[in-house]
Amino acid sequence: MIGPESTAERVALWRALHVELDPPPHVLEDEVGLRLVDPAPGWREREDMNPDMTSLSRACVVARARFVEDLVIEQAAQGVDQYVILGAGLDTFAQRRPEIASRLTIFEVDQPEPQAWKRQRLLELGFGIPEWLRLVPVDFETESWWDRLISAGFDPQRRAVVVSTGVSMYLTREANIQTLHHLAALAPGSTFATTFQLTLDLLDAEERPIRQAVEHAARASGVPFLSLFTPDELIALAKDAGFPSAQHISTSTLAQRYFAGRKDGLRPPTAEQILVATT
Protein backbone atom coordinates (compact mmCIF):
# COMPACT_ATOMS: atom_id res chain seq x y z
CA MET A 1 0.00 0.00 0.00
CA ILE A 2 1.34 3.42 -0.97
CA GLY A 3 1.93 5.65 2.05
CA PRO A 4 1.53 9.43 2.32
CA GLU A 5 3.10 11.72 -0.25
CA SER A 6 6.50 13.03 0.83
CA THR A 7 5.15 16.58 1.10
CA ALA A 8 2.33 15.47 3.43
CA GLU A 9 4.80 13.53 5.58
CA ARG A 10 7.13 16.52 5.89
CA VAL A 11 4.27 18.82 6.88
CA ALA A 12 3.21 16.40 9.62
CA LEU A 13 6.76 16.12 10.96
CA TRP A 14 7.30 19.90 10.84
CA ARG A 15 4.16 20.36 12.95
CA ALA A 16 5.59 17.90 15.47
CA LEU A 17 8.97 19.65 15.42
CA HIS A 18 7.25 22.91 16.31
CA VAL A 19 6.08 21.30 19.55
CA GLU A 20 9.40 19.58 20.23
CA LEU A 21 11.85 22.35 19.29
CA ASP A 22 10.14 25.72 19.56
CA PRO A 23 9.40 27.15 23.01
CA PRO A 24 5.79 27.71 24.08
CA PRO A 25 3.34 29.15 23.49
CA HIS A 26 2.90 26.87 20.51
CA VAL A 27 0.87 28.16 17.58
CA LEU A 28 -0.51 24.65 17.09
CA GLU A 29 0.01 21.52 19.13
CA ASP A 30 -0.05 18.56 16.79
CA GLU A 31 1.87 15.36 17.38
CA VAL A 32 -0.83 13.09 15.98
CA GLY A 33 0.70 13.38 12.52
CA LEU A 34 4.00 12.15 13.95
CA ARG A 35 2.22 9.08 15.32
CA LEU A 36 0.62 8.45 11.94
CA VAL A 37 3.91 8.67 10.06
CA ASP A 38 5.87 6.71 12.67
CA PRO A 39 9.21 7.67 11.08
CA ALA A 40 12.37 5.63 11.47
CA PRO A 41 14.66 6.39 14.44
CA GLY A 42 16.90 9.33 13.75
CA TRP A 43 14.30 11.18 11.66
CA ARG A 44 15.17 14.46 13.38
CA GLU A 45 18.66 14.24 11.87
CA ARG A 46 17.29 14.18 8.32
CA GLU A 47 18.36 17.13 6.18
CA ASP A 48 14.76 18.22 5.65
CA MET A 49 14.27 18.34 9.45
CA ASN A 50 17.28 20.57 10.20
CA PRO A 51 16.04 22.94 12.96
CA ASP A 52 17.67 26.05 11.53
CA MET A 53 16.90 25.37 7.89
CA THR A 54 13.24 24.52 8.55
CA SER A 55 12.22 27.37 10.85
CA LEU A 56 10.32 29.15 8.07
CA SER A 57 8.66 25.90 7.02
CA ARG A 58 7.61 25.08 10.59
CA ALA A 59 6.17 28.54 11.06
CA CYS A 60 4.36 28.36 7.73
CA VAL A 61 2.61 25.04 8.30
CA VAL A 62 1.52 25.80 11.87
CA ALA A 63 0.34 29.31 10.97
CA ARG A 64 -1.88 28.15 8.12
CA ALA A 65 -3.20 25.17 10.12
CA ARG A 66 -4.05 27.38 13.07
CA PHE A 67 -5.74 29.97 10.85
CA VAL A 68 -7.89 27.30 9.22
CA GLU A 69 -8.71 25.75 12.58
CA ASP A 70 -9.81 29.09 14.00
CA LEU A 71 -11.90 29.74 10.88
CA VAL A 72 -13.65 26.36 11.15
CA ILE A 73 -14.38 26.86 14.85
CA GLU A 74 -15.74 30.34 14.16
CA GLN A 75 -17.99 29.10 11.37
CA ALA A 76 -19.19 26.10 13.42
CA ALA A 77 -20.27 28.53 16.14
CA GLN A 78 -22.41 30.23 13.49
CA GLY A 79 -24.16 26.99 12.56
CA VAL A 80 -22.04 25.75 9.64
CA ASP A 81 -21.86 21.96 9.90
CA GLN A 82 -19.95 20.83 6.76
CA TYR A 83 -16.16 21.01 6.50
CA VAL A 84 -14.35 19.93 3.33
CA ILE A 85 -10.57 19.50 3.16
CA LEU A 86 -9.26 19.28 -0.40
CA GLY A 87 -5.93 17.45 -0.56
CA ALA A 88 -6.28 16.49 3.10
CA GLY A 89 -2.99 14.62 3.41
CA LEU A 90 -2.24 14.00 7.08
CA ASP A 91 -4.65 16.57 8.46
CA THR A 92 -5.41 15.75 12.09
CA PHE A 93 -8.15 18.21 13.08
CA ALA A 94 -10.67 15.38 13.52
CA GLN A 95 -8.36 13.53 15.92
CA ARG A 96 -7.07 16.56 17.85
CA ARG A 97 -10.31 18.51 18.25
CA PRO A 98 -13.11 15.92 18.48
CA GLU A 99 -15.20 18.23 20.67
CA ILE A 100 -15.57 20.54 17.64
CA ALA A 101 -15.16 18.00 14.84
CA SER A 102 -17.96 15.76 16.10
CA ARG A 103 -20.43 18.62 15.59
CA LEU A 104 -19.52 18.71 11.88
CA THR A 105 -19.50 16.38 8.94
CA ILE A 106 -15.88 16.43 7.77
CA PHE A 107 -15.00 15.38 4.23
CA GLU A 108 -11.31 14.62 3.67
CA VAL A 109 -10.67 14.49 -0.09
CA ASP A 110 -7.43 12.90 -1.24
CA GLN A 111 -5.77 10.39 -3.56
CA PRO A 112 -7.02 6.81 -3.01
CA GLU A 113 -3.79 5.02 -2.02
CA PRO A 114 -2.46 7.54 0.54
CA GLN A 115 -5.94 7.85 1.98
CA ALA A 116 -6.31 4.07 2.31
CA TRP A 117 -2.98 4.10 4.17
CA LYS A 118 -4.22 6.85 6.48
CA ARG A 119 -7.45 4.96 7.14
CA GLN A 120 -5.44 1.90 8.15
CA ARG A 121 -3.16 3.92 10.43
CA LEU A 122 -6.12 5.64 12.15
CA LEU A 123 -7.59 2.23 12.88
CA GLU A 124 -4.25 0.80 14.07
CA LEU A 125 -3.75 3.73 16.46
CA GLY A 126 -7.24 3.43 17.90
CA PHE A 127 -8.66 6.68 16.55
CA GLY A 128 -11.17 4.86 14.36
CA ILE A 129 -13.26 6.46 11.63
CA PRO A 130 -16.32 8.04 13.28
CA GLU A 131 -19.52 8.43 11.25
CA TRP A 132 -19.00 12.18 10.96
CA LEU A 133 -15.58 11.74 9.30
CA ARG A 134 -15.91 10.90 5.60
CA LEU A 135 -12.72 9.86 3.80
CA VAL A 136 -13.34 10.63 0.13
CA PRO A 137 -10.86 8.93 -2.23
CA VAL A 138 -10.49 10.65 -5.62
CA ASP A 139 -8.25 9.92 -8.57
CA PHE A 140 -7.90 13.55 -9.60
CA GLU A 141 -6.70 12.59 -13.09
CA THR A 142 -9.74 10.49 -14.00
CA GLU A 143 -12.56 11.46 -11.58
CA SER A 144 -14.48 14.58 -10.61
CA TRP A 145 -13.72 15.43 -6.98
CA TRP A 146 -16.99 17.34 -6.89
CA ASP A 147 -19.03 14.30 -7.95
CA ARG A 148 -17.20 12.11 -5.43
CA LEU A 149 -17.85 14.69 -2.71
CA ILE A 150 -21.58 14.71 -3.47
CA SER A 151 -21.60 10.89 -3.47
CA ALA A 152 -20.04 10.93 0.01
CA GLY A 153 -22.99 12.90 1.35
CA PHE A 154 -21.96 16.52 0.90
CA ASP A 155 -24.99 18.79 0.53
CA PRO A 156 -24.22 21.80 -1.72
CA GLN A 157 -27.45 23.44 -0.57
CA ARG A 158 -26.14 23.79 2.99
CA ARG A 159 -23.39 26.14 4.14
CA ALA A 160 -19.87 24.76 4.30
CA VAL A 161 -16.25 25.63 4.95
CA VAL A 162 -13.93 24.35 2.23
CA VAL A 163 -10.16 24.59 2.61
CA SER A 164 -7.17 23.79 0.45
CA THR A 165 -3.68 24.32 1.86
CA GLY A 166 -0.38 23.68 0.15
CA VAL A 167 -2.08 22.62 -3.09
CA SER A 168 -2.74 25.55 -5.44
CA MET A 169 0.86 25.89 -6.66
CA TYR A 170 0.84 22.30 -7.95
CA LEU A 171 -2.31 22.90 -10.02
CA THR A 172 -2.51 24.59 -13.38
CA ARG A 173 -4.02 28.05 -13.54
CA GLU A 174 -7.03 26.55 -15.33
CA ALA A 175 -7.54 23.97 -12.55
CA ASN A 176 -7.38 26.68 -9.90
CA ILE A 177 -9.96 28.74 -11.78
CA GLN A 178 -12.20 25.71 -12.21
CA THR A 179 -12.06 25.06 -8.46
CA LEU A 180 -13.06 28.67 -7.76
CA HIS A 181 -16.04 28.36 -10.12
CA HIS A 182 -17.18 25.13 -8.45
CA LEU A 183 -16.99 26.60 -4.97
CA ALA A 184 -18.53 29.96 -5.85
CA ALA A 185 -21.75 28.00 -6.40
CA LEU A 186 -21.86 26.81 -2.78
CA ALA A 187 -24.79 27.79 -0.57
CA PRO A 188 -24.80 31.46 0.48
CA GLY A 189 -22.75 31.98 3.62
CA SER A 190 -20.14 29.36 2.71
CA THR A 191 -16.41 30.03 2.97
CA PHE A 192 -13.45 28.91 0.88
CA ALA A 193 -9.92 29.34 2.24
CA THR A 194 -6.85 28.50 0.18
CA THR A 195 -3.15 29.12 0.46
CA PHE A 196 -1.22 30.37 -2.55
CA GLN A 197 2.38 31.06 -3.42
CA LEU A 198 3.41 34.61 -4.30
CA THR A 199 5.26 35.41 -7.48
CA LEU A 200 9.02 35.61 -6.97
CA ASP A 201 9.19 39.40 -7.31
CA LEU A 202 6.93 39.87 -4.27
CA LEU A 203 9.06 37.80 -1.88
CA ASP A 204 11.37 39.31 0.70
CA ALA A 205 14.89 39.36 -0.74
CA GLU A 206 16.22 36.79 1.73
CA GLU A 207 13.45 34.35 0.79
CA ARG A 208 14.02 34.39 -2.96
CA PRO A 209 16.93 31.93 -3.05
CA ILE A 210 14.95 29.64 -0.72
CA ARG A 211 11.98 29.71 -3.10
CA GLN A 212 14.24 29.01 -6.07
CA ALA A 213 15.74 26.02 -4.27
CA VAL A 214 12.28 24.73 -3.32
CA GLU A 215 11.04 25.05 -6.89
CA HIS A 216 14.12 23.24 -8.18
CA ALA A 217 13.55 20.39 -5.73
CA ALA A 218 9.87 20.22 -6.65
CA ARG A 219 10.69 19.95 -10.35
CA ALA A 220 13.29 17.26 -9.66
CA SER A 221 10.73 15.20 -7.72
CA GLY A 222 8.17 15.45 -10.51
CA VAL A 223 5.76 17.89 -8.83
CA PRO A 224 6.72 21.31 -10.24
CA PHE A 225 5.13 24.58 -9.18
CA LEU A 226 2.60 25.44 -11.88
CA SER A 227 0.73 28.44 -10.46
CA LEU A 228 1.95 31.53 -8.64
CA PHE A 229 -0.27 34.53 -7.94
CA THR A 230 -0.29 38.09 -6.72
CA PRO A 231 -2.95 38.78 -4.07
CA ASP A 232 -4.85 41.21 -6.31
CA GLU A 233 -4.82 38.70 -9.17
CA LEU A 234 -6.27 35.87 -7.08
CA ILE A 235 -8.91 38.14 -5.53
CA ALA A 236 -9.96 39.20 -9.04
CA LEU A 237 -10.14 35.55 -10.17
CA ALA A 238 -12.31 34.66 -7.16
CA LYS A 239 -14.71 37.52 -7.86
CA ASP A 240 -14.80 36.69 -11.57
CA ALA A 241 -15.72 33.13 -10.60
CA GLY A 242 -18.73 34.43 -8.68
CA PHE A 243 -17.61 34.99 -5.08
CA PRO A 244 -19.22 38.22 -3.82
CA SER A 245 -16.39 38.73 -1.33
CA ALA A 246 -12.72 37.78 -1.31
CA GLN A 247 -9.94 38.97 0.95
CA HIS A 248 -6.20 38.46 1.25
CA ILE A 249 -4.79 37.31 4.59
CA SER A 250 -1.16 38.42 4.57
CA THR A 251 1.85 36.96 6.30
CA SER A 252 2.07 40.08 8.46
CA THR A 253 -1.51 39.46 9.63
CA LEU A 254 -0.65 35.87 10.58
CA ALA A 255 2.54 37.01 12.31
CA GLN A 256 0.69 39.59 14.36
CA ARG A 257 -2.09 37.18 15.25
CA TYR A 258 -0.04 34.09 16.17
CA PHE A 259 3.63 35.06 16.64
CA ALA A 260 3.57 38.43 18.40
CA GLY A 261 5.83 38.62 21.42
CA ARG A 262 7.88 35.54 20.58
CA LYS A 263 11.52 35.89 21.58
CA ASP A 264 12.83 33.09 19.36
CA GLY A 265 12.29 35.00 16.11
CA LEU A 266 9.96 32.36 14.69
CA ARG A 267 7.90 33.95 11.92
CA PRO A 268 6.04 32.64 8.85
CA PRO A 269 7.57 33.36 5.44
CA THR A 270 6.15 35.82 2.94
CA ALA A 271 6.08 33.16 0.19
CA GLU A 272 2.75 31.62 1.19
CA GLN A 273 -0.37 33.74 1.68
CA ILE A 274 -4.05 33.00 2.19
CA LEU A 275 -7.21 33.87 0.27
CA VAL A 276 -10.59 33.73 2.01
CA ALA A 277 -13.63 33.97 -0.27
CA THR A 278 -17.27 33.85 0.81
CA THR A 279 -20.48 33.21 -1.05
N, C-alpha and C positions, 0 to 999 in steps of 0.2 A: 504494500500500500504506500502510495506517495505521501510523504509528510508535508508540513507547511512549506510555503515558498520561503526562500532565504531572506527576503525582505521582511516578511511577517515574523520570522523567527528573530531577526535582529531587533525589530521594534519591541517585541516582548521582552527580550533580554535587556534592552536599554531601559525599559520601564523598571525592571527589577534592579538594575544598577543604580538608578536614581535613588531607590530606597536604601541600597546597601552602601553607596559611596557618598552621596550628597547629604549634608547635615539637614535636620528638620528646621522649619516645617517643610514637609514634602508636598509638592504640587499635586501629586497623585500617588497613592500607595497601592501598587499592583505587583504582587509576586505570584499571582495565579498563573500568569503566562509562563513564568519560569518553571513552575511545576508541570505545565503542559509540555513544554519543550523537553525538559529533563536532559539538559546538555551534558556532554561528557565532562569528567573531572578536568579542571584546568581551563574551563571555558573563559574565565575572566582574563586569562593571559592571551587570548586570541587578539590578533591585530585590530579587528573591528570592535573590540571591547576596551581598547586602550582608554583609561580614564581621562587623560588630557585631550586626546584626539576626538573623543566622542562627547565632549561636554555640550556642544551645540546640538548634536543629535538627541541626546538625552532630554535637553530642555525643550526641543521641538516636539518630541513625541508625547511628553507628559503635558505640555501646554495645550496641544490640540485635543488630547483625550479629556483633559479636565474641562476645557471649554465646551466640548460636546456633551459631557456628562452634566454640567450645569444647565445647559440648554434643555436637555431631555427632562431633567428634574423640574425645571421651570415650566415646561410645556405640560408635563404630567399633572402638575398642580392646577393647571387651567383646563383639565379634562381631556387632553389628548391621550389616547390609549393605544396608538400604533407607532412602533419605532422600527425603522428599516435601516439596516447597515449594509451598504453596498461595498463589496470587497472586504468582508468582515475580518478575514485573517484570523488572528488569535485575540480578537476582542474579548474582554472578560467582564464587561459591565454586568451581564446576567449573573455571573458567579460572585462578583464582589459586592453588588448592591441589590440583593434579592428583595429587600423591603420595598424598593422602588420598582424593580424590574417585574415583580410578580403582579403589579397593577397594570402592566402593559402586555400587549402581544408584540414580541420582538421577532423580527425576521432577519436572520443573518444570511446574506446572499454571497455565495462564493463558489469557486471551482469545485467540481464534484470530489476529486481525489483528496485534496487537502482537507475538505470539509468532512469527508468520511473518516479521515485520520483524527480530526478534532473530536468528532462524535465519539469515537472509540476511546480517546484519552479522557474525555469528560466522564464517561462511564467507568473507566478504570480507576479514576481518582475519587469516585463517589459523588460527583456533582450531579450526575444524571442529566436527563433532558426533560425538564418540566413541560407541561402542556402549553404553557405560554411562550416557550422558546421554540421557534420554528427555524430549523436549518434548511435553507433553500439552495440545493445544488443547481448550478447553471453552467453549462458549457457555453461561454460567452461567444465563441466562434460560430456555433451552430444553432443556438437557442435564443429566444427572446427572454431576457431577465424579467421584463415586465409581465409577460404571460406566465412565467413560472411563479412570480410573486403572487399574482392573482390566484393561481391554482393552489398556493399554500395557504390561502385564506385571507389575504390582504383585501381590504375593502376601500377602493378608491373614492367612495362617497363619504368616508369618514376622515376627519383630520388625522394627520400623521406628521411625525418628524422623520426625515430621511437624511442620512449622513453618508458622506464618502470622503475618507481621509487617506492621503498618500496614494491616490489613484489617478487623478486627472492628468498628470504629466505623462503617464504611460498610454493614454488614449489619444487618438487622433482628434484634431479640432472638430471634425464632423461628428465623431462619437460624443464628444463633450456637449456639442450643441443639441444633438439628438436627446441626450439625457435631460438637458434643461427643458426641452419641449415636452418630454414625457411628464416631468415632475411639475411643470407649470399648470398642468391639468388636474392636479390634486384638488381635493376638497378645499374650499376657502378656509383660511386659518391654518393651513399646513405650512411647514417650514422645511427648507432644504439647506443644509450646511455642507460645504465642500472646501477642502484645502486646495490651493493651487500654487504653482511655482512661478515666481517673478521672472521676467526677462533679465538677462545678465546685466544689462545697463542700469537696472534699478537696485542691484545689490550693493551693500556696503563694500568698499574696496577690499577689505581683508577677507571677505567671503567669496570673492570671485574665483580665486584659484581653487578653493574648496569645491565650489559648484562645478568647475571645469573637470576636476578630478572625479567627482561623483558621476558626472555625465559620461566620462570616459569609461568608468567601471561599469555603468549601466549598459552602455553599448557593447562592451566586451562580454557581458553576461547574457546578451540577447534580449534585453528589455530596455531599449533606448528611450530617452525622454522625447516625446512627440509633440507636447503642447506646453507652451509657456505663455503667460498672460500678464498684462498690466491690470491693476485693479479697475481702472475706468473701462477697459475693454471688456472684462468679464461681467461687470455690472451691466454694460450695454447689451451684451449677449443674453443675459438673464431677462432683462426687460423686453428685448425683442422676442424672446421665447414665450412671453406672456406673464411673467411674474410682475405684479403691480409694484412690489418693493424689493430692493436688493441693496445690501450694504456691505462694505468692506471692513473686516476686522483686522487691524494692522498688528504687526509684531509689537509695536510700542504699546498698544492697548493690552495685549496679552502680558507683556512685561510688567506693566503697571498693576494689572489685576492680580497676577499670580507670583511675581518675583520681587515686588517692592520690598526693600529693607533687607534683602539677602546680603550677607557679607562675603559669600564665596564667589561672587561675580557670575553666577549661573544665570544666563539669559537666553531666550530663544533666538534663532537666527532670523535675518530679514528675508531669507530665500523663500520660506513658505508662509503664505498668508491665508486668510479664510474669507469666504463669501457666504453670507447668510441671505437667502431669498425667501420671501413669504408670498403665499397666494391670497 
